[in-house]
Amino acid sequence: MNDLVVYAGRLRADAWSRDLRPAWLLIRDGRFAEIAPGADRPGDWPADLPHLDLGRAVVLPGLLDSHVHLTEPGDGTEPADRSVAENVELGVANARTALRAGVTTVADCGGPPEAVLAVRARTAALPDCARALVATAPITKVGGHSWRYGGEVRDAADLRALVGRYAASGVDFVKAMASGGGTPGAPPWEPGFDEDVLHAAVEAAASHGLPLKVHCLSAGSMRAAVTAGVVLVEHGKFRNAAEDGRGFDPAVADLLARSGAVVCPTLSVGHHVLSVPSGVSGEAGALWGRRHPHDLDDFRRLVESGVSMVSGTDAGWRFTPFDALPGELRMMAGAGMTNRQALAAATTDAATALGKGDLIGRIAPGYLADFVASGADPVDDLSALDRLVAVARDGHVLR
């Protein structure tokens, strides 16, 4: 049992709450059981429960990072041949870092299946770690992006069979690659699957009741994915063979908006590549120096086109750390979203996109007792998320 009474001097139950008023939160067995507005503790609540007084702090839902790689180090090193045990220890440490940054749930978008499933099991029992939702190995063409995780398929029949095995293993969602990426020999503008195979992925994931996230780093891959029925688009970048950053396609932006697709922009990748103290030099540094400003501008144009967004950092990949989400939200707000929209992208909207909108992402009866507390209101200043005074997952509180 994890029971607790919390006093919140200023409660923001979700990003769209208008009034910050005092409230009492009754947590039973790791879930919000009752929310009582006002400064006075309800007289009929049990007097013997542990009590946490957060004073004038602003209390809001725990944050969700919709795109991480728990079994990657985020230090810029090349993929290593680590043992399962080593990957699990790395994943647990990364989930611990995420929680300290206010990220109570992460969605792992690709890693070695055995290790990723073990990380999910371990972190579920560790209250100082973020909760992990996992997809195991991304589905990719033979030799395609991230093939080393073991998710290669030759055709739609292979793909359907693999999704069935993933569902049997208990994954939380499915990940597929509609374009290349950072894997040598699979550049980001290169198609991953054609529209027919992507449609098979949509159908296979839906048949098992699983969300499908699809990696897209080019206009063509987004067009193929959305036409095939994909709803969750990862990265949403417009890479082209010229690598000049000028690949934005207004027609694709309009297609994303009209279809209701949700994009997870992972702006943190370029930001952290360019922020490494030692610097990324030579051709690679010049490449990211061109890419990142265009990524921010393309994000702004997508938002202006009415495309829905959720927050994700790609933590673990390249130089992106697991405490990057507050900075991701500031970039999203600085490139076209309001602070409220950015907070929603990391709470209610992210939870809904992953099929968990009735479980996480807001402070309400029946929801898991995930919250963060800050001395200032992130709606006024998102940097308040860098100065948390408390974080809780399932009602377990870190001070």
N, C-alpha and C positions, 0 to 999 in steps of 0.2 A: 504493500500500500504506500502511495505517495500522496499524502494529504497535507494541505497548507492553506493558510489564510493570508492574502496579500492585500495591503492597502496601497492603492495607486492614487497619488495626489492629483494626477492629470492623466486620464485614460483616453487613449486613441484606439478604439476597438478595431478600426481598419483605416486605410489611407483616406477614406472619404468622410470620416467623422468630422463634424463641424465644430462641436463644442468639446473643449477639454475640461472635464469636471471630475471631481473625486469619485472613486468607486472602490468597492471591496470585491475581491475575487476569491471565491471558494473553490479550491482545487481538491478533487477526490480521485484517487487512483490515477493520477497523472493527467486528468482532464479537467477543464473548466466545468464545474457543476452548477455554479450560480454566479451571476454578476449583479451586485447590489449598488445602485448609484447612491451618492451622498457621502458625507464625512463620518457618519455614525455607523459603527459596525452593527449589523443586524443582531438583535437580541436573541433570536432563536438559533443562531449558529453555534455549533459545539465550542465550548470555552477551552477545551483541552488541546485543540489543534495548534501546531507550530504557527507562528505569526511572523510575517515579514512586512515591515513598515518601510515603504520606498519614498516617504515624504512627498516633496513636490516634484518628484521625477515624472517625466512623461513615459508612460508604459504603452507599448504598441506590440503588435504581433512579431514573433520571430521571423527572420528573413530567410528566403529560399534562394539558393544559387542553382539555377536550372542547367548549368553545364560545367562540370568539373571532371577531372581524371584523378581519382584518389590514389592510384598506384603509380603516378608519375611525380617527380620531385619538384618541378617548377623552378629548376635552377639552370636551365639552358643546356644541360648535358644531353648527349645522345641517348636513345633508349638503351637501357642496360639489361643484361641477361640475369635478372635477379631470381632467386628462388621464390616459391609461393610464400614461404614464411617471411622472407624479407619484404615482399610486396605487401603482405598483410600488415606488418609493423609500420611500413611507410604510410599505408592507407589510414591506419588508426591515428598516427601522428598528424596527418593532414586534416582528418576530421576533427581532431582536438583543436587545431589552429582555427579552423572555420568557426567552431562554436564560440571561441573566445572573441571572435569578431562579430558576433550576433547572428551568425548563419546557423539556424537550428535544423535546417534540412538541406541536403545537397542531392543533386541528380547526377550520378556518375555515368558519363556518356561514352565510356569505352575503356576496357582493360582486360587483362587475362581473366577468363571466366571463374576459375577456381578461386583465385585470389580475391576478386571483387565480391563474390558471394560470401567469402569468409570475412571480409571487411564489414559487409553489411551485418552479418551475424554478431561480430565482435562489438561493433559500435552500438548496436541495439541494446547491449547490456552495459554500456559504459556511459553514464550520465554526463560526463565531461566531453563527449564527442557529439558532433552533429549527426542527426539521423541520415542514413544513406538510402536513397532509391537508386536502383541499379539496372543497367541494360546488358552487362557483360560485353562480349566482343561485338563491335559494330559489324553489320553485314556489308560486305564490300566485294567488288569483282576480283577475280584472280589477279594478284599483283596490285590491287587497288590500294587506296589510302587506308592505312592502319591494318593492312593484311596480317601483320605479325601477331595480332591478338587472336587470330584463329577463326575469323568470321567470313572467309572467302566462299563465294558461291559461283557456279558457272551459269546458272539460268534460273528462271522463275520456279521450276520444280525444286531445285536445290534450296532456293530461298524459303519456299513454303515449309519444307521439311525442317530447315534450321529454326525458323520461327516456332514451329511446334516443339522442338527440343528446348528452346529457350523458355517457352511457356511452361513446360514440364519442370524446368529447373527453378521456377518461381521468380523470374525477373519481374520488375515493376513496369518496364516499358521496353520498347524495341528501338534500336538505333540503326540507321542505314546510311550509306554514303552515295549521294547523287553526283558528287564531283570528286576530283582529286583533292589533295591538300598538301601537307608538309612531308609526306612520304616520298623519298627519292623515286623517280620514275613515274610519279602520279601527280602532275602539276595541278593546281587548283582550277584551272580553266578546262581541264580534261573531263569529259562526262564519266560518271561512274556507272550508272545504269540507264537504259532507255526507258521511255514512258511505260511500256508494257510491264517491265520488271518492277518498276516503282508501284504500278497499280497492284501487282501481285503482293507487294509488301504491305500496301494499305489494307487489302482484303485479308491477308494472313494475320496481321496484327489485330484488326477488328474482330476476326473470328475467335480470337482468344481474349478479347476484352482488354487489350493492351494499347496504350498510347504509342504512336510511332513518331520518333524524332528523326529528321532527315538532314544530313550535313550538305549544305549548298554554299559553294564559294564562287559561283559564276551566275550570270544572268540566265544562261541556257539551262543550268541545273535547276534553278528555281522555277523556270517556266515548265520544265518537264515534271518536276515534283508536284507543283500545284495543279497542273492539268491532270495528273494521275490521282489527285484527291488527297494529297498530303496537306496536313493542317499545321504541323509544328516544324518550322524551318530553322535549322541551326546555322548561326553566323550571318547568313543573308548578305554575303559580300558579292561584289561585282568585279572579280578578277578577270583579266584578259591576258592573252599571250604577250601583248606589248608591255605588260607590267608597268603601265604609266598611270594607273589609278583612275583612268577615265572610262570605266566600263559601265557606268550607271545607265540603266535602261528604263525610262519612264513607263513604258508599256508593261514591263514586269512589275514595277511598283504598283501600277493600277490593278494588275491581275492579283497581286497579293492582297491588296485592300478589298477588292470585290469578292474574293473567295473567302475572306474571313481568316486567312492564314495568320499564324502568330510567329513572329521572328524573335529569336534569341541572339542579340547582336555581338556579344563577346568583344566589346571594344577594348577590354583590358589587355588583350594579347599585344597589340601594337604599342599601347601605352607603356607596358612593362618592358618590352624589347628595347624601347628607346630610352627607358629610365634606368637601365642597369648601370650601376656605378662605374664598372669597367668599360662600359660602352660596347655596342655591337659595331664593329668596324668594317671597312671595305665595302664590297658589293652588297652584303647582307644588310649593313647599316643604311646604305643609300636606298635599298629597296624598301625597307620599312619606313624610312623617312619620307618616301613618296606615298606609300600605302596609307599610313595612319591618318593624315589630314583628309584624304579622300574618303576613308571609312567613316570618319565623323560627319563629313558633309553628306555622304550617301545615307547615313542614319537619319540626319535631319530631313532629307528629302523623302525618305520612307515615312517618317512621322507626319510630315506635311501632306503626304498622299493618303493618310488615314490607316496606315498599317499598324496592327496591334503588336505590342512588344512585351516580352518578359525578360527578366534580368538573368544574366549568366556570364561567367568570367573566363571559362576555359582553364580554370586553375589546374596547375600541374603541367600544362603544356607550355613549352618554351620557358619563359621566365615568370609566368603568372603565379603569384602566391595564393594561398588559401584564405587570406584575409583581405582579398582584393574587392569584395563586393561593395563596400561603402564607396570606394573610388569609382567603381563601375556606375553606380547610381548617380554620382556627381557628373560623370561624363555624359550619361543619358540626359540629365537635366540641362547640362550645358550645351547640348546639341539638339535641343528642340522640345524636350518634354518638360512639364512642370514638375516640381518636387513631389506633388501628390501622385502624379502619374508614375513617376519613378518608384515611389514607395509601393504603389499598387502592383507594379511590375515585379516587385520582389516579395509580394505577399499574396493577396487574393488572386491576382491574375496568373501568377506562376503556379499556384496551387491548383487552380481550375484547369490550366493547360495540361497538367500531369494527372488529371482525374482525381485529385485529392482536395477539391474545393469544399468538401463537407467535413474535412478532418483537420486541415492546417490552413494558416494564412490569415486568420482573424481571431479576435478574442471574443468568444461567444460560448454559451453552454453547449456541451457535447464535443467541443473541439479539444485537441491535444493542447496541454497547458504549456505552450511555447510563447515566450515573450522576451522583449528586451526593454531596458529602462535607461533613459538618458536625462541629463539635467536640463537639456533644451529640446525644443520641438523640431524634429527633422523636416516638417513641412515648411518651417521658416528657414532652416539652415541644415542641409543634409550632412554637413560636417559634424553635426551632433552625434551621428552614428559612430564617429571615431572616439567618442568619449562616453562609453556606456558605463553605467554604475552597476548593472546586473544583467545577466542573461539566464534564461531558464529553458530547458527542454524537458517535456513531460513533467513539469513541476519541480524538477531538480534545479536548484539555483546556484549559479556561479556568481560570486561577488568580486 
